[in-house]
Amino acid sequence: MKIYKYPNQEKWQELTKRPAFTREEISKTIRDIFSEVEKNGDKALLEFNKKFDSAEVENITVSTEEIENSKSLVSQQLKEAIQQAKENITKFHASQQSDIEKIETTKGVVCWRENRAIEKVGIYIPGGTAPLFSTVLMLAIPAQLAGCKEIVLCSPPDKNGNINPAILYAAQLCGVAKICKTGGAQAIAAMTLGTESIPNVYKIFGPGNQFVVAAKEYAQNYGVAIDMPAGPSEVLVIADEQAIPEFCAADLLSQAEHGSDSQVIFISTDVKVFNETIEEIEKQVKELPRNEFAQQSLNNSHFILLNTIEEAIDFSNLYAPEHLILALNNFEAYIPSIQNAGSVFLGNYSCESAGDYASGTNHTLPTNGFAKNYSGVSLDSFVKKITFQHLSKEGLQNLGKTIEIMAEAEGLFAHKNAVTIRLNQ
């Protein structure tokens, strides 16, 4: 870990840079994978399963029997935890539904907006070292609430050709009918282009490694939308003198364990809390089963001592973290100052893990500085908003002259005529 004491603002620019990876080689691999899937469909996916996941799979689509069997492979305790998380996530996302409001902008001119679900969406769920069944809840629940007609889920199979049972259980609980055994960039290619087993979709959601991220970006060349640009997970913690070092260290490590390319930032205004948090990290990291990932991540991470909380908030807004934790005594006072963050956790007891699993907010969030211009996933991510307007005869008479003058000033006489021809009647 790198320690900085009272760095000046010129140094801040350097400290807000994320760990970079080589794009050129990845881009060529992505193009080749898309080309292979376009040419050979399911056959290509089966070959990629062998090549990348050492998995022998007969059928890409998960059978009804496999989904049923998953229920007995998930403990009752985990089922109850998933159920509570589902209820909280549903409650929070259902609150985002809005009523239609018709506005009369001029007498006789009525405008309004209505939501329409994106008909076909794809959900990518990583398997591998961390099978993220929680992400199934975060994406399938708002998709169902929005009314998406077709939800396709792809996840990589293990060496026995199976998808993690907790992923299957969460998917069927959320009403996902189409589950497919394919991972990585090839899964994104399949949902973009369509194969014999996997229909093409209109928008793709979900986290993944750098190949999945690059594949989602590439999918946009085919007219498919994505939830957001994404990169490795990250957290920034701001702590004052009343912060609890054990808690701060645990929160930092909870993100560091995601992978070696994750990044954590710790900022404090109190020397004692600063030093004790570093000591706690060195103690707690040894106890983690995934300490190798966490340790590599800590090598990319920064521990910064600053003079004031205001400075710390300014640094955070420049960094634009995916997760921001305010371990502060008077956190309410600083809420209006937060401009750029994916999701914010307030006080000593709001651990970032709550948002990752069960508080109700969505954990699919912008990373890599994209919190400056992107929101996390919400109900709105699964809908399009269509505007409507109705002009009565009186409405056009009231607004027509304005339209004619503006159209003529732009030299668009056919636009003007579409109004004039009606007014002349």
Secondary structure, 3 states (H helix, E strand, C coil): CEEEECCCHHHHHHHCCCCCCCHHHHHHHHHHHHHHHHHHHHHHHHHHHHHHHCCCCCCCECCHHHHHHHHHHCCHHHHHHHHHHHHHHHHHHHCCCCCCCCEEEECCEEEEEEEEECCEEEEECCCCCCCCHHHHHHHHHHHHHHCCCEEEEEECCCCCCCCCHHHHHHHHHCCCCEEEECCHHHHHHHHHHCCCCCCCCCEEECCCCHHHHHHHHHHHHHCCEECCCCCCCEEEEEECCCCCHHHHHHHHHHHHCCCCCCEEEEEECCHHHHHHHHHHHHHHHHHCCCHHHHHHHHHCCEEEECCCHHHHHHHHHHHCCCEEEEECCCHHHHHHHCCCCCEEEECCCCCHHHHHHCCCCCCCCCCCCHHHCCCCCCHHHHEEEEEEEEECHHHHHHHHHHHHHHHHHCCCHHHHHHHHHHHCC
